[in-house]
Amino acid sequence: MASENPSFIFLRGKSCTVQLGLLALHVNGSALFHVGRGQMLHVPAVAQEVEVYQASYQVQLPQSAGIA
């Protein structure tokens, strides 16, 4: 699972192992991840009883930022 923009990804369900970049994590129940731009979260297809929710966002600076 990858996105052009940073995302919050919420997993809910039974236990599974996910991989965030090179880091493997065991999830038991539910978990919330922040996946930065260019990172990838791998949720194996074997995790059939896991619901995945994703909320992407784009950071924007106010137009007056940096102007004195």
C-alpha positions as CSV (number, residue, x, y, z in Angstrom):
1,M,0.0,0.0,0.0
2,A,1.6,3.2,-1.1
3,S,0.4,6.8,-1.7
4,E,1.9,9.9,-3.2
5,N,1.0,11.8,-0.1
6,P,1.6,10.9,3.6
7,S,-1.1,8.8,5.1
8,F,-2.5,7.5,8.4
9,I,-3.4,3.8,8.0
10,F,-5.6,2.0,10.6
11,L,-5.7,-1.8,10.8
12,R,-8.4,-3.6,12.7
13,G,-9.1,-7.3,13.1
14,K,-7.2,-10.5,14.0
15,S,-3.5,-10.7,14.3
16,C,-1.2,-10.4,11.3
17,T,2.4,-9.3,10.5
18,V,2.9,-6.2,8.4
19,Q,6.0,-4.7,6.9
20,L,6.7,-0.9,7.0
21,G,9.8,-0.4,4.9
22,L,12.4,-2.8,6.3
23,L,10.6,-3.1,9.7
24,A,8.4,-6.1,10.3
25,L,5.7,-5.6,12.9
26,H,3.2,-8.0,14.5
27,V,-0.3,-6.5,14.9
28,N,-2.7,-8.1,17.3
29,G,-6.1,-6.4,17.3
30,S,-5.7,-2.9,15.9
31,A,-2.9,-0.5,15.1
32,L,-2.4,3.0,13.6
33,F,0.5,3.7,11.3
34,H,1.8,6.9,9.8
35,V,3.3,6.2,6.4
36,G,5.4,9.1,5.1
37,R,5.7,10.1,1.5
38,G,7.7,7.4,-0.4
39,Q,7.3,4.7,2.3
40,M,5.3,1.5,1.7
41,L,3.2,-0.5,4.1
42,H,2.8,-4.1,3.1
43,V,-0.2,-6.0,4.5
44,P,-0.1,-9.6,3.2
45,A,-3.1,-10.9,1.4
46,V,-3.2,-13.8,3.9
47,A,-4.6,-11.3,6.5
48,Q,-8.1,-12.0,5.3
49,E,-9.8,-10.9,8.5
50,V,-8.1,-7.5,8.7
51,E,-9.9,-4.2,7.8
52,V,-7.7,-1.5,6.4
53,Y,-8.6,2.3,6.5
54,Q,-6.4,4.9,4.9
55,A,-6.6,8.7,5.3
56,S,-4.1,10.6,3.0
57,Y,-3.3,14.3,3.4
58,Q,-1.2,17.0,1.8
59,V,0.7,19.6,3.7
60,Q,0.4,23.2,2.5
61,L,2.1,26.2,4.0
62,P,0.1,29.4,4.4
63,Q,0.7,31.8,1.5
64,S,2.2,34.3,4.0
65,A,4.8,31.8,5.3
66,G,8.3,33.1,5.1
67,I,7.3,36.6,4.0
68,A,8.3,39.4,6.3
